[in-house]
Amino acid sequence: MKKKEKKKSPQQIKQEELHQKNCYLKRIKAMMGIVGDDSAYELLNQKGIEMIYFLRLRPVKLISSDDPKQKVSKHDLDILNDQLNQLLRKSFVGLGPENKQVNLYDYYCLTETLHMFLRNIDKEYSPNPQAFKEKLPILNDDFTEVRVEALSKLTDSLDFLSWLFSQTIRYSIRTEMEPRKEAKSPFDRSAFYNNYIVYLEKPETELLEIDGHKRTVFQLGVFKKNTFIRITLTPEQLGMAGMLQQLPLNVYIQVHAIDRIKERIGDYFMNTCYIDIFTAILSNKPSRADDGGFLFPYLCAQKRLGYLKANQIGDKIIIRTFLFLTNNGTPEGKKLAALVGVQKEDKKYLGIDKLSTFINSDIETNETLKEIFTRAGCSSLFEMKKHLKEKPAHTIECANYLSQYLGLTKKEDVLEQIDHF
């Protein structure tokens, strides 16, 4: 049972606040050294120091919408903000002629605070305001270009985070800067918060007749700079000839495709599934499927794990399903069938139609089996295991059984057969 936290006394709270204040002022002084000379700090009187602390801009933060239908849980917001802070600390803007690098997290908390303070400094805060300004030359110049660059990189980070945590058939994440509120009193600090509201937008859907059944399909798209951009492909991009090669075709996806990704890849990549789907469609040239449809190579960490199977229906491209690399209907699946005669039911029975089997089993320790899968074009499944650095608690020992089931009794004979393929 979780123990109740002991309530802090007013004295403890005061000490913590003082500690936070001192830490912040040390960071402000250090930033003065980056944008000029940290001795500028000594030119401030006590009122000036207090004003900098009062005016301080808060870190960029994601908050939930007030709309109950779009509300984000505290747990999910904590994850989003943690990821955002990591992104901002890894993204930099260059300041001044020397292109001094400052990460976005510090830029918005410290550099922007100094810039705002410098524009309003007078003798009330420093006995020599002009000398203070001269010690921070970067902030005296036209700062517009830097601010535009910083905002662009912040927007890119917010967009990337939205794509990373959106869920294709449930919602897309949209972020919008919280409107500035009118100050209610001289002590109202809401103007110094840099909050972005998170909205969970449901995808657009259509009901289509596919294979004689009514199916719900979900519009694919992303929010970029707070605008929803529909994913489209042209016949030309799909390798189709004709007069309407430039006609955009909206791309949709069925629930079945997402279910198959979950089933065949598992939990390994569900956090990046949204981005991986868009990358497969927009970055990878499709090949033709046996039924005239399209196979979009589906990669994770640059390792091919399968294909998104799509068909054109009217003026739409519908992602119908996901085929694991070894499945029937893929080039690799066909090669496996030709090499060792393994068919759909065999693959399902042996478990080689799922990534988890290759991650958790001893297949790669059998040289003959590994050679067969490699010759068939499935080496990426072994590479993925190394990429993940997975060490299963219990390795599934199935290599010998799989070898016997496929009749791979003599390595030399099998490899000779492979060489003739």
C-alpha positions, 0 to 999 in steps of 0.5 A: 500500500502506497504511503501518503506523502508527508505534507510540506511545511510552509518553511519547506515550501519557501526553501524549495522555491528559493532553491528553484529561484537561485538555480534559475538565476544561475542559468540566466547568468550562464546564458548571458555568457553565451549571448555576450558577457555574464558580467552584465548580471552585475549591472542589475540591481535587486529589482532588476534581478527580481523582474527577470525572475518574474518575467521568466518564460516557462518551458514549452508544455503540452496541455489537454483540451478542455473538450471532454471528447478530446481530453488527454489523460495526465499519464499520456500528457506526461509521456508527451511532455517528456518526449517533447523536452528530449526533442527540444534539448536535441534541437539547436539554433545558432546565435550571433555571428559566431553561430553559438548553439543553444538548444530550444529548451534553453532558448525558450526559457532563457534567451527569450526571457533575456530578449524580452527583458532587454527591450524593457530595461531602464534605470529602475532595474539597472544604474546603467541600462545602456552598458547592460545592453552592450554586454549582450550584443546578440540580443541588440541586433535584429532578432527576428530571423532567430525567432523565426528559425526557433519557431520553425524547429519547435513546430517541426518537433511538435509535428513529429511528436504528433505523428509519433503518438497518433493512432491511425484508426483512432485519432490524429494528434493536433497541437495548437498554441494556447491563446494569450489570456488577458492579464487579470492583475499585475501579478498574473503570470499567464502571459509567460507560459508557452503552452500548446493544447493537444487535440485528439482528432478522429479520422474521416471515414467512408463506407465502401463496398469491397468484395461484396461487403460494406467496409469502413475505411479510414482517411490517412493524413497528418497534421502539419503546422495545425493543418490536416494534409490528406495523403494522396498518390498519383497513378504515375507514382504507382507505375500506372500508364494512362491520361490521368497519371497526375490525378491524385488518389486519396489513400485509406486504410482498413482496420484489417491492415492494422490488426494484421500489423499487430498480429504479425509484428506484435508490440515491437513497433506499435509506437511507430506504426503511424509513421511507418505506414506513411513512410511505406506509402510515401517513400517506398516504390510499390510493386504489383501484387498477383491480383493487380494491386500494390505491395508497399514495402513496410520497413522498421529501422530500415529493415524490411518486415513485410508489405502493405497490400493495397488496391485501387477502388474508384478514385481511392487507394485502399490499404487492405492488409499487411503481409509479413515478409514470409507470407504468401503473396510476397516475393520472399514468400514465393521464394520460400515456397520454391526453395523448400515447398513451405505453404501458407498453412505450414508457415502458420503452423510453424510460426514463421509468419510472425516476427516474434518467432524470429526474435525469440527462437533459435532459428538463426543458430541453424546454418541451413535454415538461416541460409534458406531464409537469407536466400529467400530475402528474409535476412532482415528478420535476423538483423532486426533481432540484433537491432532490438538487442532482445534477450528473451527470458526463454529461447524457443528451441524450434530450429531442429523441429523446423528443419525436420518438418521441412525435410532438411536432413543433409545440409550439403544437399539443401545448399546445392538445391538452393544454388540451383534455384 
